[in-house]
């Protein structure tokens, strides 16, 4: 029996810290922000904070992202309240994005993850090369 089951003594479904439970706040957040595009969009917007960036500028600053993927990512961030969207009534409309206070508070943890990756990816890459060179069991 795992801690994610609601009938375990002393545990409730959705209890904090139980990543196995779909109702866990950490798991729910990782489901929302766990993509590379989300973390890149937050990073780029954080670099401009408190100023705004237009959609086209965001796309230029995020290498490899398609227009559709950036649009989907920004819609999700706006829906979650991490990003604010402002539309100027021009032809065509000028759309601006900026991090909200909630979004800015996410930059610290994402920055810590980037530092961890920069520190440990060489070791992970070495482990992968070793595993690839080893004969299968």
KANOR-V641722 format. One record per residue. N is the residue number from 1. RES is the residue in one small letter. OMEGA is omega in radians with two decimals (NA if undefined). NEAR is the number of other C-alpha atoms within 8 Angstrom. Layout:
N/RES/OMEGA/NEAR, N/RES/OMEGA/NEAR
This chain:
1/x/3.13/4, 2/x/3.12/6, 3/x/-3.11/10, 4/x/3.13/11, 5/x/-3.00/10, 6/x/-3.10/8, 7/x/3.09/6, 8/x/-3.11/10, 9/x/3.07/4, 10/x/-3.14/4, 11/x/3.07/10, 12/x/3.07/9, 13/x/3.12/10, 14/x/-3.13/11, 15/x/-3.13/10, 16/x/3.03/7, 17/x/-3.12/7, 18/x/-3.07/10, 19/x/-3.14/9, 20/x/-3.11/9, 21/x/3.12/12, 22/x/3.13/8, 23/x/3.14/9, 24/x/-3.13/15, 25/x/3.14/10, 26/x/3.13/9, 27/x/3.13/12, 28/x/3.12/10, 29/x/3.13/9, 30/x/3.06/8, 31/x/-3.10/7, 32/x/-2.99/8, 33/x/-3.02/8, 34/x/3.14/9, 35/x/3.12/7, 36/x/-3.09/6, 37/x/3.12/10, 38/x/-3.11/12, 39/x/3.10/11, 40/x/3.13/9, 41/x/3.12/12, 42/x/3.14/12, 43/x/-3.11/9, 44/x/3.12/11, 45/x/3.11/14, 46/x/3.11/11, 47/x/-3.12/6, 48/x/-3.04/10, 49/x/0.15/9, 50/x/-3.12/7, 51/x/-3.12/6, 52/x/2.99/10, 53/x/3.05/11, 54/x/-3.09/10, 55/x/-3.08/9, 56/x/3.12/6, 57/x/3.06/8, 58/x/-3.13/12, 59/x/3.10/12, 60/x/-3.06/7, 61/x/3.14/7, 62/x/-3.08/10, 63/x/3.02/6, 64/x/-3.11/4, 65/x/3.08/9, 66/x/3.10/7, 67/x/-3.13/7, 68/x/-3.11/6, 69/x/3.09/9, 70/x/3.12/11, 71/x/3.13/8, 72/x/-3.14/8, 73/x/-3.13/11, 74/x/3.10/11, 75/x/3.13/8, 76/x/3.13/9, 77/x/3.08/11, 78/x/-3.13/11, 79/x/-3.13/7, 80/x/3.12/7, 81/x/3.14/10, 82/x/-3.11/13, 83/x/3.04/13, 84/x/-3.13/10, 85/x/3.12/9, 86/x/-3.12/7, 87/x/3.02/8, 88/x/-3.10/7, 89/x/3.08/7, 90/x/3.08/6, 91/x/-0.16/5, 92/x/-3.13/5, 93/x/3.05/8, 94/x/-3.09/10, 95/x/-3.09/10, 96/x/3.13/11, 97/x/3.03/13, 98/x/3.07/14, 99/x/2.99/15, 100/x/3.04/10, 101/x/3.10/7, 102/x/3.11/9, 103/x/3.09/12, 104/x/3.13/11, 105/x/3.10/8, 106/x/-3.09/9, 107/x/3.14/11, 108/x/3.11/8, 109/x/3.11/8, 110/x/3.08/9, 111/x/3.10/8, 112/x/3.10/8, 113/x/3.09/8, 114/x/3.11/8, 115/x/3.12/8, 116/x/-3.13/8, 117/x/-3.14/8, 118/x/3.13/8, 119/x/-2.94/7, 120/x/-3.12/8, 121/x/3.08/8, 122/x/3.11/8, 123/x/3.11/7, 124/x/3.09/8, 125/x/3.09/8, 126/x/3.12/8, 127/x/3.11/8, 128/x/3.10/8, 129/x/3.11/8, 130/x/3.14/8, 131/x/3.14/7, 132/x/-3.11/7, 133/x/-3.12/6, 134/x/3.08/6, 135/x/3.12/5, 136/x/3.13/3, 137/x/NA/2
